[in-house]
Amino acid sequence: MNDIMFVFLTAFFIVIAAVMILKKMDSKLVFFFVGTVALLVVTLITGESVLGDKTTGNMYLDVVDVIRTKFISTVQGTGIRLMVVASYVMLMNHMGASKVLAAAVGRVLVKLKSPYMILGGVFVAGCILKIFITSQVSLGLLFMATIFPILVSLGVSKLSAAVVLITIGMMDYGPNDSSAIFGATEVLGVTPMEFFLHYEGYVCAVVILVMAVFYSVYFKYMDKKEFGTNVAVQSAEALSFSPKDYGVPVYYGLFPLIPLVLVIAFSLTSVSMDIITANLIGFFVVFICDLIHTKSVATIGDNLKKVFEWMGSYFTSVVVLMVAAAVFAEAIKKMKGIDIITGWISNMTGATVIAMVMLSLIVLATAILTGSGQAPWMAFGPLTPGIANILGVETAALAIPMHLTGGIARCCSPFCAGVIAISGVAEVEVSDVVKRNLVPMIVAYAVNLIATYVIFVVM
């Protein structure tokens, strides 16, 4: 009887949170409010402290103290990492270094002969650059300025080109990505670099390669079906653009690579290099080089001020969301409803697949309806270790498809900032973009699940 009651309460609070978010209420407010009320309900029903042995001495005060503990653990751990990493990425965009890097990649891609081979190459290159330029909107708009005119001139339709430049940002992975850092530190308990190289990188590589081939073949077919055979306006060799077009030295294009290169290089030695340290070294190198180039101390001071402002902005927008989601996740854990359901299905054939699909569909639905899968990932991602333990599988088998689904699904959302921005610049309808991208995203979702299952369950 108690089990059914806790399952009902768990479902009730999850639905309440989902409805409030879909009503466009602020996710941070929703998670703080619903999580606190849920913790209070658990305390009233069980008559026990939600902090266990770490109680303050008053079980009702402990409900509020959960928020305090989540703030401390999040800010001093994952939070500070995200603030440093995000501010470095923003600095790269501000200085034009990201534009130079994107243009350099574009110069290489145009050497491919077939327009649709170039389209597939653009997807691969864009997904790789997503490791360094973590914003889907920023990455997509950079490619719109450099690669989009090339694709259209070579005969690729505006619609196909726009869709690919949206989906190059679908992989939220790498040691610089905020949701990946969260997954590493708060879900799997590993370093961001380890999460990237030994867990998520395998699945992402499979998804990227499969989708590159699929886009080349499928969009060639769809363009011919919907628009007929597009005649190339000019050859790839005749197109002229250069990394030198952005008013900064070409070597600035190396700056976005510094943190990742440092972390990878030191991972091959006995010396440990944290992602924060790597980014701080990057700041020093960038500021010194910029000072030599501009000979302006005032410019360096302005950029440093912006770095701290970006850190503060990221704290309010992402780190506080992480804390709120952690409070909500703690409440769902204490209710044990999901653990109970997992126990019921654990002996069923295909229990792991059922759990993978159920958890990823929560993120998928939210991402399509809101344009972001970050909130449900941060709320439900921390539940995966307990569920994985009951099922007897690696946590990665449940966490990775759940995490990656958010990025895949938002590319089919008419509310996604990247979809709206890139569709507008490409002068195509958002509804047409969503429709064209539906089949590829179904394929990407399926490949994500299959690759994860094979790598972390079968092998």
N, C-alpha and C positions, 0 to 999 in steps of 0.2 A: 504493500500500500504506500509506504514512504517513498519507494522507488518511483512509482507512477506520479506521485505528487511532485517530486523533485524534477522529473522529466518535464512535467507540465509547466512548472515554474520556469525552468530553463528556457523552454520554447516560448513562453509568454514574454519574458524579458528580452529575448532575442528579437521577437516580432515587434515589440514596442520600440526597441532601438532602431530596427530597420525602417519602420513606418515613419518615425521622427526624422530620420536622415533623408528618406525619400520625399518628405515634406519640406526639404531644403533647410532644415534646422542645422545649426552648426554642429559638426560631428564631435568636437571637443566638449561642448555643452551636453550633448546627448549621452556620451559615454560617461562623463562625470556624474550626471544626474541619475541615469538608469543604473550605473554600477554601484553608486552609493546606496540607492534604495534597495537594490538586490542584496547587497551585503547586510543591510539592516534587517531585511526579511529573513535571511539565513540565520542571523544572530537570534532573532525572535523565535524561530522555529526550533533551532537546535539547542538554544540556551548556552551556547559555547562561543568563545572568542574567535573571531576570524583570523587573529594573529597567532593562535595556539599558545605555545610556551613563551612567546615574545610579547605577551599582553602588557598593556599599560597598567592593568589592575582594574580597569572598567571596560567591560565588553562592548558597551555602546560607544565609548570614546575610541575604542580600537577600530571602529568602522572608519572614522575620520583619519586615524593614524595610518591606515592603509595608504591613503593618498600621500601622506608625508613620506612614507617609505618608498613609494613608487617614484616620487619626485627625486629623491636623493639617489636611488639606484640608477634611474634612467639618465639624469643629467650628468652624473659623474662617470657614467660608462658610455653607453651608446650616444647619448645626447651631445656630449662635447665632440665626439668623433664627427657626427653629422654636421655640426656647426662649422668646424674647421674645414672639412671636405667641401661642403657646399659653398663656403665663402671663396675657396680657391677656384672652384668651377666658375663662379660668378665673376671673379677677377679675370679669368681667361677670356670670358665673353666680352667683358668691358674693355680689355686692352686690344681686342682683335686677334688674339692668338688662336682662338678656336676657328675663326674665319680662314686664317692662313692654312691651318691644318686641313680643313675641309676642302679648300681649293687645291691643295697639293694632292690629296687623294683623288679629286676629280680629274686632274691632269693625267693620272695613271689610268683611270677607268676608260677614258675616251680612246685609248689605244685598242680596246676590244672592237671587233668588226661588226657583229650583229647588234642592232638596236636593243633587242630583247636579252641578249647576253650582257650588254651594258646595264640593262635594267636589273638583272639578277646580280651583277657585280656591284651595282649601287646599293642594293639591299644588304649584301654581305659587308661591304665597306662601311655603310651606315651603322649597322649593328655593332661592328667592331669599334667605331668611333663613339658609340653610346657609352662605352666603358669610360671614356674621358669627358664627353659632353653629356652629362646625365639628364639634362632637361629634354623631354621629347619635343617641346615647342621650339626651343633654341636650336636643336639639332636639325629639325625639319625645316625651319626657316633658313638656316645656313645653306642647306642643300637646295632649297628653292631658289636662292640667289645664284648658286653656282652650277648645279647639276640639272635642275628642271628645264631651263631653256635648251640645254644640250639634248635631253631626251626627246623633247617635243620637236626640235629641229631634225632629229634623226628619224621621225615618223611614229614615235610612241604617242598614244593619245594623252591629252591633258589629264583625263580621269585616271588612267593607269599609272601615270607618273606621280600624280598627287597621292594616290593610295600607297604606293611604295615609299614615298617620302614621309608618310604618316607612320607606316609600320616599321621603319628603321628604328623607331623609338619604342617598340613594343617589348624589348627585352630589358627588364629592370635588373641588371646584374653588374657584377664588378665591385671592387673594393671601394669605389667612390659613390656608389648608389645608396641612397638613404634607406630604402626598404630592404636592400640586400644586407646592409650593415645591421639593420634590425634583425633580420633572419639569422645572421651569423651569431650575433652576441646574445640576443634574447630568446632565440628558439633552439638553435643547435649548440650554442655554447662554444663556438670556435671563433677564430679570428676571421675578419672579412676576407683576407687573402686565401685562407684555407677553404672557406665556404665557396669562393670563386673557383679555385683551381681543382679542388678535390670533390666538390659536390655539384653546384649549379652549372659550372662551366661545361661539364659533359653533356648535360641535357640541352643547354642553350646551343652548343655546337651542332647537335643533331637537328634541332628545330631550325636553326638558321640555314644550314645547308639544304635541308629538304625544302624549305620555303623559297630559297633562291631559285632552285630548279622549278618548283611549282609556279612561281610568279612568271618566270621566263616563258614557260609553256602555256599556262592558263591565260595570261594577259595577252599573249600573241593571238590566241584563239578568240578571246573576248573582243579585242580591238577589231579583228577582221569581221567578226559576227555583227558588231554594233556599228562600226564606222567604215567598214570596207578596208581596203588596203591603203594605208597612209603613205604618201610619197615623202621621202626625206627631203627637207628643204636644202640641207647641205651635208657634206660628209663630216665625220668626226674630226678628221685632220684639219679641216678648215676652220673649226671653232677655236676662238682665241680667248683665253682667260688665264690668269696667272696668280700665284700666291703673292706676287708683288703688287697686286692691285689694291691693297687694303691700307696703305700708308704706314706700315710698320715693317721692320726687317723680317726677312723670310725665316730666320732662325727662331722667331717668336713662335712659330708653329710647333716647335719642340717642347715648349713650356707645359702644355697640357699632359705630356707624356711623363714628366719628371717623377711624380709620386708613384705611379705604377711601376715604372722602370726600377726605381729604388727598392720598392718592396719585393719585386721579383728577384732582383740581383742579390739582395741580402738574404732572401729565403734559401739561396744556394750556399750560404756560408753558415758559420756558427754564431754569427751576430744577429740579434733580433731587431727588426725594424718595424715599429708600429706605424699604422697608416697616418696617425696624427704627426708623428715625427717626420715622415716622408713629405707630408704636405707643408710642414713648417720649413723644411729645407727648400722645398719648392718656392715658398714665399721669399726666402732670402735670395735665392738665385735670380728669381724674377725681378725683385726690387733692385738688386745690384746691376743687372743687365739693363734694366729700364733707366736707371740713373745714368749709366754710361752713355746710353743712346740719347736721352732727352736733356741730360745735364741740368735737370730741374729737381731740386729737393722738394719744392712745393708740390709737384706732381706726385712724387712718392708719398708725401704726407696726405694728399687728397685720396690716393688709392688705398692707403692704410686705413684712413677713416672709413672709407666705403666698406672695407673688409669687415670691420667691427659692426657696421650697420647691417651688413648682410648676415652676420652671425646672429644678431639680435632678431632680425626678421625671421630667420630660420627657426630660432627658438620658439617664437610665438606661433608660427604656422605648422611646424612639424614636431618639434620636441614636446610641446605641450599636448599635441594630439597623441603622441606615443604614451605619455603619462596617463591621459584620460582612457586610452584604449587598454592600458595595463590594469587600471582600476576595474574596468568592465570585465576584462578577461579573468581577473582574480575572483570576481563575483561569480562568473559562470563556472569556474573551477570549483569553488566552494559548494555550489549547488550539486555538482557531480552528475548532472543530468546527461551530459554528453558521454561521460564515462559509463554510465548505466546503459545507455543505448549501444555503445561500443561493446560492452559485455554481452548484450543480447545477441549481437550479430557476429561476435568473434568466432563462433563455431560454424558459421555458415560458410558454404563454398564461395570463394571470391570475396571474403570479408574485407580484405585490404583494398581491392578495386572499388568496392562499394564506398568505403571510407574516403578514398582518393577522390572519387567523383562527387560525393556529397559535399566535402569541404571545399573543393575547387568551384563547385556550382554556386556556393554562397558568395564567393568572391566574384565569379563571373556575372551573376545577376546584378550585384551591387555596382560593379564597374560599368555595365551597360546602361543602367538606369541613372547613375550619377556622374559618369565620366571618370571615375577614379576607383581603383581597387585597393588603395592604401589603407583606408579606415578598417574594412573587414579583415585585411591581412594582419594588421596590428592588433586587432581585437581577438581574432581566432587563431592566429599563428602560434601563440604561446600554448595553446591547448594540444598541439600535435604531439609533443613528447609523451604525454600521458596516454593518449589514444594509441600511439605507436607501441608503447610498452604493453598495453593490453593485447594488441594484435600480434605482438612478437616480431615486429619489423623495425627497420631503421626509421628514425624520425624524418630523415630526408625524403623517404618514400611518400610521405604525406605533405610535408612542408613545401618541397620544391614545386610540385604542380600547382599547389594552392597559391604560392607566391607569383609564379610566372603567369598564371591565368589572369591576374589583374591587369597586367600590361597588354596581354593579347586581347582581352575583352574590351578594354577601353577604346581600342582602335575601331570598334564597331559601334561606339556610342556617339549619338548626335550632340551629347553634352560635353564631350571631351575637348579641352582647350586646344590640343594639337590638331584634332580633326577640324574644328571650326576655323582655326587660324590658317592652316595650310590650304583648306578648301577655298577660303576667301582669296588668298593670294593667287591660287591656280585658276580662279574664276570658274569653279565647278560647284554644283549644288551638294550640300552636306548629305542630303538624302541619297543622291547618286553614289557618293563615296561610300556610305554605309552599306548600300546594296551591293556595290562592286566588291567590297571587302568581306562580305559575309562568308562566302565559300572558303576563301583563303584562311580566315580566322578559325573556321570550324576545323580545317585541316591542321592548322597550327596547334589548336587545343588538343586534338586527338594525338598528334605527334608528341606533344608535351607529356601527356599521360602515358602513352606507350613507352616512350624512351625512359621515363622515370621508373616505370614498373620493371622494364627489362634490366636497367642498370642497378637499381637498388633493391629489387625483390628477387628476380630470377637469377642474376649473376652472383 
